Amino acid sequence: MSTPIDISEDRGVRYLHFGSEWIQGAMRIRRPHALELAYTREMMAGLLLRDAFEWPRNALVIGLGAASLVRFLHRHCPQTRIQVVEIEPQVVAAARQFFRLPPEDARFSIHVGDGARYVTETDNRFDLILVDGFDRHARAGVLDTAPFYAAARVCLSDAGLMSTNLFGRSRGFRASVERIIDAFENRAIAFPSCDSGNVVAFGAQGEEIAVPVTELRERARALKDRAGLDLGPTVARLEQAGSLPGGRLIL
């Protein structure tokens, strides 16, 4: 059964819906390369944890939606090769028509298929895997299972991070975090819930991450100057939530 696609606009922002009230993506029409929704900004917090000028060299985006993450990466991370996996061809068509999806080229390609199957079959390794795939009922399905997270970890490079969007107000939220913690052998963290109720969780592979909060703040300021991405509030929320033991983000 095909996914119903609806487009709405309000106060200069264009929204993607899958035949329901749930927002599946958004783009501010006058600032198409900015990350409009708070959780998409936090999904890019890996740029605070690795060397943002060289990392990521390659990224896998599972779930295209309104192409927000793709537009940001394509514009602000020119060193990054981007692979998108999207199960619904209608979503790809809508992103091209309404959300300024960049044209495919040597550093950007789209595979129409199942993201869970893709991570079990690919031989590629990625510095960054971004998972944001939901159906019309806001269910992640196989993209929120132990086998998927384990396979995603195998696909990561030695500097690899997985970032995934979870619904913090749903009953399965804590179980989702536990699955990620288990798959990444405790090298995982769930950020405090955004105002929208979304929770972004990270899993790390390879090089240990231990970044002092003072450096996180400095990196956040530099990222805001370079790409217009303001993660200062995210760092503050991590501090307030007690997620930085010893004044460091450890992953």
C-alpha positions in Angstrom: 0.0 0.0 0.0 1.5 3.3 -1.0 2.1 6.1 1.5 -0.4 9.1 1.2 1.6 12.3 0.9 0.2 15.6 2.1 1.9 19.0 2.0 0.9 22.0 4.2 2.3 25.5 4.8 2.0 27.8 7.7 3.9 31.0 8.5 6.6 30.4 5.9 7.2 26.8 6.8 6.3 23.9 4.5 5.5 20.6 6.2 5.4 17.0 5.0 2.6 14.6 6.3 1.9 11.0 5.6 -1.8 11.2 5.5 -2.1 12.1 9.1 -1.6 15.0 11.5 2.0 13.9 12.3 4.7 16.1 10.9 7.2 14.0 9.0 9.5 16.9 8.0 9.6 20.7 7.6 11.4 23.4 5.6 11.5 27.1 6.1 11.0 28.3 2.6 13.3 31.3 2.9 16.0 29.2 4.7 15.8 25.8 3.0 19.2 24.6 4.2 18.5 25.3 7.9 17.2 22.6 10.2 13.8 23.9 11.1 12.7 21.2 13.6 14.6 21.0 17.0 15.1 17.2 16.8 16.8 17.4 13.4 19.3 19.9 14.8 20.1 17.6 17.7 20.5 14.7 15.3 23.5 16.6 13.9 25.1 16.9 17.4 27.7 14.4 16.3 29.5 17.5 14.8 30.2 18.5 18.4 31.8 15.1 19.2 34.1 14.6 16.2 36.3 17.0 14.2 33.5 18.8 12.3 35.9 20.1 9.6 36.9 16.6 8.5 34.0 14.4 9.8 31.9 12.8 8.6 33.6 11.6 5.4 30.5 9.6 4.5 27.0 9.5 5.9 24.0 7.1 5.6 20.6 8.7 6.0 17.8 6.2 6.6 14.4 7.9 6.0 14.4 10.9 3.7 11.3 12.7 4.9 11.4 16.4 3.9 15.2 16.0 3.1 16.2 18.4 5.9 19.2 16.4 7.0 20.3 15.8 3.5 20.1 19.5 2.5 22.1 20.5 5.6 24.8 17.9 5.0 25.0 18.7 1.3 25.4 22.4 1.9 27.5 22.6 5.1 29.6 19.4 5.0 31.1 19.5 1.5 33.6 16.7 2.4 30.7 14.2 3.0 29.5 11.6 0.6 25.8 11.1 1.3 23.8 7.8 0.8 20.1 8.0 1.4 17.9 4.9 1.8 14.1 5.6 1.6 11.6 2.9 1.3 8.8 4.9 -0.4 9.4 6.3 -3.9 6.5 8.8 -3.3 8.6 10.4 -0.5 11.5 10.9 -2.8 9.3 12.4 -5.5 7.7 14.8 -2.9 11.2 15.8 -1.6 12.2 16.6 -5.2 9.0 18.6 -5.9 8.4 20.4 -2.7 11.6 20.3 -0.5 14.5 21.2 -2.7 16.1 17.8 -2.7 19.6 18.2 -4.2 20.2 16.4 -7.5 22.1 13.2 -7.3 25.8 13.4 -8.2 29.2 11.9 -7.4 28.7 12.6 -3.6 25.0 12.1 -3.2 22.9 9.1 -4.1 19.5 7.7 -3.2 18.5 4.1 -2.9 14.8 3.2 -2.8 14.6 0.3 -0.5 14.4 -1.0 3.0 16.9 0.6 5.4 16.9 -2.4 7.7 17.8 -4.7 4.8 20.4 -2.2 3.5 22.5 -2.2 6.7 22.6 -6.0 6.6 23.7 -6.2 3.0 26.0 -3.2 2.4 29.8 -3.5 2.6 30.2 0.2 3.0 31.2 1.8 6.3 29.9 5.2 7.5 31.2 7.8 9.9 27.6 8.9 10.5 24.3 7.0 10.3 21.1 9.1 10.7 17.9 7.1 11.3 14.6 9.0 11.0 12.1 6.6 9.5 8.4 6.5 10.5 5.2 5.4 8.9 1.9 7.3 8.8 1.1 6.2 12.4 4.5 7.5 13.7 5.8 3.9 14.1 9.5 3.1 13.3 8.9 -0.7 12.9 12.0 -2.7 12.1 14.2 0.5 12.4 13.7 0.3 16.2 14.7 -3.3 16.8 17.8 -5.0 18.4 18.9 -6.6 15.1 18.7 -3.3 13.2 20.8 -1.4 15.8 23.3 -4.3 15.9 23.6 -4.2 12.1 23.9 -0.4 12.0 26.8 -0.6 14.5 28.6 -3.0 12.2 28.2 -0.5 9.4 30.0 2.2 11.3 33.6 3.2 10.8 36.2 3.5 13.6 35.0 7.1 14.0 31.4 6.2 13.6 28.3 7.5 15.3 24.7 6.5 14.9 22.0 9.1 15.6 18.3 8.1 15.7 15.1 10.0 16.3 12.8 8.5 19.0 9.4 9.6 20.2 10.1 10.4 23.9 6.4 10.5 24.9 5.6 7.1 23.4 5.4 4.0 25.6 8.2 2.3 23.8 10.8 5.1 24.3 12.7 3.6 27.2 12.7 0.2 25.6 14.2 1.8 22.5 17.0 3.4 24.4 17.8 0.1 26.2 18.0 -1.7 22.8 20.5 0.9 21.6 22.5 0.7 24.8 22.7 -3.1 24.5 23.6 -3.0 20.8 26.4 -0.5 21.4 27.6 -2.2 24.6 26.8 0.9 26.8 28.4 3.3 24.4 25.1 5.2 23.9 23.4 8.2 25.2 19.8 9.6 25.0 19.5 13.4 24.9 16.9 15.0 27.1 13.5 15.2 25.3 12.9 18.2 23.0 9.8 20.3 23.5 8.2 18.3 20.7 8.6 15.1 22.7 11.3 13.7 20.3 14.4 12.2 21.9 17.6 11.8 20.0 19.8 8.9 20.9 23.4 8.3 19.9 25.5 5.1 19.7 29.3 5.3 19.2 31.8 2.9 17.6 35.6 3.1 17.6 37.4 6.1 19.0 36.3 7.0 22.5 34.6 10.3 23.0 35.3 12.4 26.1 34.7 16.1 25.5 34.7 18.6 28.3 31.6 20.8 28.5 33.8 23.9 28.0 35.0 22.5 24.7 31.4 21.5 23.8 30.4 25.1 24.2 33.3 26.3 22.1 32.5 23.8 19.3 28.8 24.8 19.4 29.8 28.5 18.9 32.1 27.6 16.0 29.4 25.4 14.4 26.8 28.2 14.8 29.2 30.7 13.1 30.1 28.2 10.3 26.7 26.6 9.5 24.1 28.5 11.4 23.4 25.4 13.5 22.8 26.5 17.2 23.5 23.6 19.5 24.2 25.8 22.5 20.8 25.1 24.0 21.4 21.3 23.6 24.6 21.6 25.6 22.8 23.5 28.3 20.0 20.9 28.5 22.6 18.1 28.8 24.2 20.0 31.7 20.8 20.6 33.4 19.8 16.9 33.0 23.0 15.7 34.6 24.1 13.9 31.4 27.7 15.2 31.6 29.4 13.3 34.5 32.6 15.1 35.6 31.7 17.9 33.3 32.4 15.8 30.2 30.3 14.1 27.5 31.6 10.5 27.5 30.5 8.1 24.8 
